Amino acid sequence: MEHKLHLFPYQVNVVVEEVSEVPKGIELIAAPKIWEKSKGNGVTIAILDTGCDDTHPDLSARIIGGRNFTGDDNGNPDVFTDYNGHGTHVAGTIAAVHNGSGVVGVAPEANLLIVKVLDRKGSGQYDWIIKGINYAVEQKVDIISMSLGGPSDVPELHQAIQNAIANQILVVCAAGNEGDGQSSSDEFGYPGSYNEVISVGSINLQRNSSRFSNSNNEIDLVAPGEEILSTYLNGTYAKLSGTSMATPHVSGALALIKDIANKNFERNLTEAELYAQLIKRTIPLGNSPKLEGNGLLYLTVEEYLSEVFNEKLSAQLLNI
């Protein structure tokens, strides 16, 4: 396959040496409100990206292994070092540890399998991606997170994803950053536009749709994707923007949802059932479904709806 797949264009907003906070995007989806029920313990997420800084103090304890499928480091399969920063940033949003310093991820006790399928330039051959997906399936992960994409619908890539789904693995993909802010136009990127995957669009921290976020009829939901603070290279932290940053919010949330739902139902839910549990935890923002799908990921949606109901009831009583 001559076509290449790549990181969707994204923006590095700022790099800092030290921080100590729960990132605003994590708070916006209400993850801290359910950490008493789950922090994702026992759930494994494969991150298909540029690798990871496995020495980062916020990540080292969460990484259970990895594999390199790129040409970096002379193609050594055991070296999955991140020379780009993108993969490390995604990893932090998913599962940075909750230790009182640095940042914390959505699922701070989830396990991370680092699958390096993009090189230091953020580019990857489709064969690398396909091999990475198949490797994740072989390792029996629970979730595959892919903040990458390209313009081509490659049947072999689609088949690899379908195989993952058949193995009850949730596949979460970035929608892409070629949007123009209009729902009347369609922008398709793959694998995000495959019907089988969970396609994630972006909003800003004010809950407005990100202008760069792709719009199409395969968007499933949106999550914070602008000015997202997370882990970065050499133990630092950075704020990045893109649907790549929205995607790991959903991947981490699914780790929490899977853990909680399996305990509640006293069995392992299927991929389709877990997708339904995810969509139950969304709030419509009033945009076209082509921009926001089912709406904003919000992990305590019952609490949110109760607050809205009480606010409306109070307003009605004041008008009596």
Secondary structure by P-SEA (a helix, b strand, c coil): ccbbbbcccccccccccccccccaaaaaacccccccccccccbbbbbcccccccccccccccccccccccccccccccccccccaaaaaaaaaccccccccccccccccbbbbbbbcccccccccaaaaaaaaaaaaaacccbbbbccccccccaaaaaaaaaaaaabbbbbbbccccccccccbbbbbccccccccbbbbbbcccccccccccccccccccccccbbbbbbcccbbbbbbcaaaaaaaaaaaaaaaaaaaaaaacccccaaaaaaaaaaaccccccccccccccccccaaaaaaaaaaaaaaaaaaaac
